[in-house]
Amino acid sequence: MVRTLARIVFGGSVAVLCYTWIGYPLALKLLSARRPAAPPPEPEEWPTVTAFTCAFNEEGVIERKVQNFLSLDYPRDRLQILITSDGSTDRTNEIVRRYSDQGVELYARPERGGTTAAFNDSVALARGEVLVHSDADTMYEPDYLKKIVRHYSDPRVGMVEGEFRMVNEDASGLAQNQGIYWRFEMFLRRAESRLGVLSHVSGAIMSFRRCIAEPLLPNQPGDGMLSKLCVEKGYRIVHEPEAIAYEQMVRSVGGELRARIRMTSRNMQGWGGSEVLTGVLRHPGVSVALISHKLLRWLTPVFMITAFASNLALLRPGLFRLTLAGQLGFYLSAVAGLLLELRGINLRLLSAPFSFCWANLGFLIGLLQGLRRQAAAVYRSEE
């Protein structure tokens, strides 16, 4: 009985892992190839746009960010540039004020309220029909806004995101594999967008119609919650591969882990929990894409653990000894890759397993944190 259960758990875990990382991307490639992307025409009149950034102590990059906003090829009489400083205590406010005569607006919050509070204030102050949000260290190509905004000529489109291009890929093995991960992620989003089932955007490259936005609760992620609201209100989400944005890669091992934890935990507050399942009947295509692309990826470390644990109970047949040896070899390679990464040595054969396992450790911790926060929110609402 125990061996039968172990076989089921092992087979199911391996099947889910293969579907998540191989089967689903392959299915997307085949299906999206039959729907070539057709770029929308430029509108007769460009809509008003608010390009905004929320910043806290960003004196090192904020001037470059403001200059990047000012370099965008978009009608200036239809563009509002807004920087919301979330209680910054460095020179961020001083630097932004230098550009007030060029139309750059600063809203300096008197004290720090957090990312969500700054985001809510920015939306309330925005005058544009379309709002475009980016991080302080995200830089756009000059035609970014026009490539994004032209999609809003279609009244069915509620959100549009651009395409990430990571820089500094040669810094380390971790950075190189991070670049591969984001290229893979952008491929999935391009395919889902072509099929009309894209379920989420990245906050650093997102835009949305003003009518989509609603005040967010503390700790709710703007990208996750707005994506959910967009779908619930009957709009489509579009990925525009010609709208290029650049961002520096996380350079440190600890920074990469924290980024994965934060991303997973915050997104669990948006598209997460039981709401994924309840949306299947209302939005079947988007729900399937969300489960396959996001939820199963967050659960990858859980299936890695169950595959390894169940394999330990199946040592007698030779085939299962080989699968266990393969898993052990993979995890030992990841440990070796970590040790080399800490010494500044890049060996792709070992850095790839390490990067994959390190990212999934972040997914696991973020998943647990997200579930704990959701449970706390339910508990408070029932008090």
Legacy VTK file of the C-alpha trace (Angstrom):
# vtk DataFile Version 3.0
C-alpha trace
ASCII
DATASET POLYDATA
POINTS 383 float
0.000 0.000 0.000
2.799 2.393 0.947
4.737 1.592 -2.228
1.634 2.057 -4.367
0.984 5.447 -2.796
4.651 6.392 -3.245
4.454 5.467 -6.946
1.360 7.645 -7.381
2.934 10.599 -5.581
6.208 10.243 -7.485
4.529 9.873 -10.869
2.134 12.743 -10.199
4.902 15.075 -8.984
7.111 14.372 -11.991
4.159 14.794 -14.356
3.270 18.210 -12.888
6.899 19.366 -13.058
7.214 18.264 -16.680
3.927 19.968 -17.580
4.858 23.232 -15.824
8.331 23.659 -17.305
8.077 21.757 -20.610
4.525 20.808 -21.587
2.804 24.137 -21.000
5.451 26.265 -22.758
5.438 23.845 -25.705
1.641 23.985 -25.948
1.760 27.790 -25.883
4.344 27.863 -28.642
2.288 25.600 -30.890
-1.008 27.402 -30.258
0.338 30.949 -30.481
2.193 30.185 -33.724
-1.213 29.931 -35.377
-2.103 33.459 -34.206
0.583 35.841 -35.457
0.675 39.157 -33.661
-0.589 42.158 -35.631
0.595 45.513 -34.194
-2.278 47.984 -33.760
-2.220 51.239 -35.721
-1.394 54.535 -34.064
-4.500 56.388 -32.822
-5.690 59.536 -34.541
-5.315 61.338 -31.223
-2.996 60.137 -28.473
-4.741 59.772 -25.081
-3.528 61.643 -22.033
-0.963 59.636 -20.079
0.419 59.801 -16.549
3.863 58.216 -16.229
4.658 57.751 -12.553
7.147 56.211 -10.163
6.977 55.649 -6.419
10.358 56.166 -4.772
11.900 55.825 -1.341
15.482 57.067 -0.902
16.372 56.631 -4.572
18.919 59.450 -4.877
21.271 57.121 -6.723
18.920 56.537 -9.682
16.087 59.086 -9.510
17.765 61.734 -11.695
18.397 59.185 -14.418
14.781 58.081 -14.095
13.413 61.613 -14.466
15.644 62.223 -17.483
14.417 58.966 -18.982
10.803 60.111 -18.577
11.642 63.451 -20.213
13.301 61.693 -23.172
10.145 59.768 -24.106
8.736 60.421 -27.550
5.200 61.393 -26.602
3.230 64.663 -26.993
4.259 66.720 -23.970
0.880 68.420 -23.700
-0.669 64.979 -23.187
1.919 63.610 -20.749
2.010 64.078 -16.975
5.227 62.992 -15.233
4.726 62.278 -11.542
7.211 61.156 -8.900
5.743 60.142 -5.545
8.383 60.208 -2.832
7.342 57.945 0.024
8.843 59.829 2.966
12.344 59.865 1.470
15.050 61.109 3.840
17.881 61.419 1.317
18.240 63.834 -1.653
15.446 62.253 -3.739
13.028 65.178 -3.313
15.710 67.788 -3.928
16.783 66.105 -7.177
13.238 65.808 -8.523
12.441 69.455 -7.738
15.239 70.543 -10.073
13.055 69.435 -12.969
9.861 71.203 -11.931
10.367 73.822 -14.650
10.263 70.980 -17.195
6.874 69.806 -16.004
7.989 67.068 -13.616
5.642 66.900 -10.623
6.716 65.779 -7.170
4.390 64.579 -4.460
6.433 64.257 -1.273
4.619 62.191 1.320
5.492 63.563 4.790
6.247 60.119 6.182
6.769 56.662 4.803
3.554 54.706 4.268
4.796 51.829 2.147
4.580 50.873 -1.512
0.806 50.453 -1.601
0.069 53.805 0.072
2.401 55.613 -2.351
0.791 53.811 -5.279
-2.724 54.795 -4.154
-1.658 58.431 -3.785
-0.113 58.411 -7.255
-3.281 57.067 -8.851
-5.361 59.684 -7.037
-3.102 62.487 -8.337
-2.906 61.166 -11.896
-4.754 63.113 -14.595
-4.159 60.772 -17.522
-6.656 58.463 -19.169
-3.882 55.853 -19.172
-1.495 55.388 -16.244
2.001 53.979 -16.813
3.941 52.761 -13.781
7.590 51.835 -13.483
10.225 51.365 -10.810
12.875 53.991 -10.203
15.580 51.832 -11.780
13.538 50.801 -14.849
14.482 52.690 -18.012
12.398 52.934 -21.188
13.285 53.130 -24.846
12.143 56.504 -26.298
9.171 54.970 -28.154
7.992 52.942 -25.147
4.850 54.980 -24.445
3.648 55.053 -28.035
4.162 51.293 -28.400
2.158 50.730 -25.208
-0.589 53.325 -25.605
-1.595 52.412 -29.174
-3.230 49.238 -27.803
-5.786 51.299 -25.878
-7.484 52.157 -29.170
-9.111 48.768 -28.640
-11.823 49.304 -25.987
-11.451 45.676 -24.880
-7.885 46.237 -23.662
-7.560 47.256 -20.019
-3.865 46.744 -19.281
-0.702 46.677 -21.374
2.827 45.831 -20.303
6.145 46.167 -22.089
9.054 43.770 -22.388
11.927 43.464 -19.922
15.495 43.425 -21.128
17.877 42.645 -18.307
21.312 44.249 -18.316
24.502 43.136 -16.573
24.028 39.493 -17.600
27.789 38.873 -17.585
28.216 39.784 -13.936
27.930 36.228 -12.591
26.473 32.805 -13.228
23.437 33.802 -11.176
22.908 36.925 -13.300
23.246 34.974 -16.536
20.664 32.431 -15.442
18.412 35.221 -14.211
18.579 36.599 -17.742
17.566 33.212 -19.152
14.673 33.024 -16.692
13.332 36.430 -17.780
13.665 35.598 -21.474
11.650 32.445 -20.784
9.091 34.486 -18.831
8.746 37.042 -21.636
8.227 34.215 -24.145
5.340 32.846 -22.068
3.726 36.263 -21.784
4.031 36.981 -25.500
2.339 33.669 -26.291
-0.416 34.110 -23.699
-1.058 37.633 -24.958
-1.501 36.380 -28.527
-4.005 33.817 -27.271
-5.868 36.410 -25.186
-5.288 34.603 -21.880
-2.553 36.711 -20.248
-3.420 36.941 -16.551
-0.824 39.235 -15.005
1.757 41.959 -15.575
4.973 43.081 -13.901
4.641 46.251 -11.876
7.807 47.804 -13.301
6.463 47.704 -16.881
2.704 47.972 -16.479
0.077 50.402 -17.715
-3.674 50.465 -17.137
-6.849 52.396 -17.833
-7.863 54.760 -15.065
-11.279 53.047 -14.816
-9.577 49.789 -13.783
-7.973 51.189 -10.647
-9.473 50.922 -7.180
-7.855 51.833 -3.852
-5.622 49.002 -2.699
-5.484 47.666 0.828
-2.143 47.640 2.682
0.253 44.940 1.435
-1.801 44.317 -1.711
0.442 44.372 -4.808
-0.544 46.887 -7.470
0.341 44.595 -10.376
-1.432 41.526 -8.993
-4.584 43.273 -7.804
-4.971 45.454 -10.896
-4.510 42.411 -13.144
-7.276 40.651 -11.260
-9.560 43.704 -11.435
-8.855 44.057 -15.150
-10.002 40.499 -15.894
-12.973 40.709 -13.531
-14.176 43.894 -15.283
-14.093 42.159 -18.650
-10.920 43.666 -20.108
-7.960 41.957 -21.760
-4.302 42.172 -20.740
-1.761 42.649 -23.532
2.004 42.166 -23.680
3.777 44.437 -26.183
7.198 42.999 -27.154
8.253 46.141 -29.039
7.984 48.340 -25.922
11.412 47.776 -24.411
12.332 48.518 -20.802
15.703 47.869 -19.182
16.463 46.909 -15.612
19.592 45.917 -13.750
19.742 42.327 -12.591
19.992 41.406 -8.947
23.703 40.911 -8.405
23.868 39.093 -5.071
22.754 35.631 -3.973
20.831 37.110 -1.043
19.237 39.771 -3.225
17.957 37.183 -5.699
16.415 35.119 -2.899
14.720 38.158 -1.362
13.371 39.205 -4.763
11.777 35.772 -5.353
10.289 35.701 -1.857
8.845 39.191 -2.188
7.480 38.566 -5.693
5.751 35.304 -4.755
4.413 36.495 -1.412
2.970 39.735 -2.798
1.441 38.065 -5.846
-0.289 35.558 -3.587
-2.227 38.547 -2.238
-3.532 39.275 -5.739
-4.014 36.279 -7.992
-3.816 33.627 -5.307
-5.629 31.225 -3.052
-9.206 30.110 -3.672
-9.881 33.001 -6.082
-7.822 31.194 -8.720
-10.239 28.279 -8.626
-13.444 30.301 -8.413
-12.472 32.180 -11.554
-12.189 29.056 -13.716
-15.834 29.033 -14.793
-16.025 32.807 -15.350
-12.708 33.132 -17.202
-11.604 29.611 -18.179
-8.769 30.543 -20.553
-7.214 33.090 -18.228
-7.625 30.762 -15.243
-5.915 27.850 -16.986
-3.052 30.144 -17.989
-2.798 31.531 -14.466
-2.722 28.102 -12.859
-0.231 26.733 -15.389
2.024 29.778 -15.506
1.925 31.093 -11.952
0.342 28.774 -9.415
2.124 25.603 -10.546
5.410 27.496 -10.748
4.968 28.691 -7.159
4.246 25.063 -6.225
7.299 23.689 -8.070
9.394 23.376 -4.881
6.566 21.425 -3.229
6.509 18.932 -6.108
10.313 18.741 -6.054
10.141 17.778 -2.373
7.358 15.203 -2.865
9.175 13.692 -5.846
12.344 13.261 -3.799
10.581 11.987 -0.652
8.449 9.460 -2.534
11.500 8.291 -4.488
13.171 7.325 -1.184
10.392 4.768 -0.625
10.976 3.209 -4.066
14.577 2.056 -3.966
14.220 -1.628 -4.889
13.397 -1.419 -8.623
16.472 -0.355 -10.583
14.612 2.424 -12.416
13.809 4.259 -9.193
17.414 3.991 -8.055
18.393 5.777 -11.228
15.810 8.535 -10.698
16.997 9.026 -7.119
20.612 9.146 -8.265
19.612 11.754 -10.838
17.905 13.916 -8.218
20.825 13.616 -5.819
23.237 14.543 -8.579
21.128 17.578 -9.483
20.936 18.860 -5.898
24.638 18.233 -5.252
25.382 20.200 -8.427
23.239 23.022 -7.045
25.231 23.035 -3.780
28.492 23.082 -5.742
27.133 25.919 -7.868
26.300 27.904 -4.732
29.819 27.465 -3.362
31.349 28.557 -6.667
28.965 31.527 -6.912
30.034 32.705 -3.467
33.651 32.571 -4.690
32.819 34.494 -7.846
33.354 31.510 -10.158
30.910 30.951 -13.017
30.570 27.397 -14.321
27.325 27.082 -16.294
27.079 23.311 -15.709
26.724 24.000 -11.980
25.322 27.528 -11.894
22.146 26.512 -13.754
21.058 23.864 -11.168
21.949 26.271 -8.364
19.961 29.152 -9.890
16.922 26.924 -10.439
16.982 25.552 -6.877
17.689 28.989 -5.385
14.735 30.519 -7.210
12.492 27.696 -6.040
13.637 28.158 -2.451
12.420 31.743 -2.837
9.122 30.493 -4.310
8.645 28.140 -1.341
9.333 30.755 1.324
7.222 33.328 -0.519
4.394 30.811 -0.921
4.381 30.089 2.812
4.476 33.789 3.650
1.649 34.519 1.220
-0.527 31.738 2.612
0.118 32.924 6.157
-0.895 36.490 5.245
-4.050 35.284 3.503
-4.966 33.197 6.540
-4.412 36.215 8.794
-6.585 38.392 6.535
-9.417 35.830 6.643
-9.104 35.572 10.419
-9.282 39.366 10.845
-12.301 39.646 8.538
-14.183 37.080 10.615
-13.509 38.721 13.966
LINES 1 384
383 0 1 2 3 4 5 6 7 8 9 10 11 12 13 14 15 16 17 18 19 20 21 22 23 24 25 26 27 28 29 30 31 32 33 34 35 36 37 38 39 40 41 42 43 44 45 46 47 48 49 50 51 52 53 54 55 56 57 58 59 60 61 62 63 64 65 66 67 68 69 70 71 72 73 74 75 76 77 78 79 80 81 82 83 84 85 86 87 88 89 90 91 92 93 94 95 96 97 98 99 100 101 102 103 104 105 106 107 108 109 110 111 112 113 114 115 116 117 118 119 120 121 122 123 124 125 126 127 128 129 130 131 132 133 134 135 136 137 138 139 140 141 142 143 144 145 146 147 148 149 150 151 152 153 154 155 156 157 158 159 160 161 162 163 164 165 166 167 168 169 170 171 172 173 174 175 176 177 178 179 180 181 182 183 184 185 186 187 188 189 190 191 192 193 194 195 196 197 198 199 200 201 202 203 204 205 206 207 208 209 210 211 212 213 214 215 216 217 218 219 220 221 222 223 224 225 226 227 228 229 230 231 232 233 234 235 236 237 238 239 240 241 242 243 244 245 246 247 248 249 250 251 252 253 254 255 256 257 258 259 260 261 262 263 264 265 266 267 268 269 270 271 272 273 274 275 276 277 278 279 280 281 282 283 284 285 286 287 288 289 290 291 292 293 294 295 296 297 298 299 300 301 302 303 304 305 306 307 308 309 310 311 312 313 314 315 316 317 318 319 320 321 322 323 324 325 326 327 328 329 330 331 332 333 334 335 336 337 338 339 340 341 342 343 344 345 346 347 348 349 350 351 352 353 354 355 356 357 358 359 360 361 362 363 364 365 366 367 368 369 370 371 372 373 374 375 376 377 378 379 380 381 382
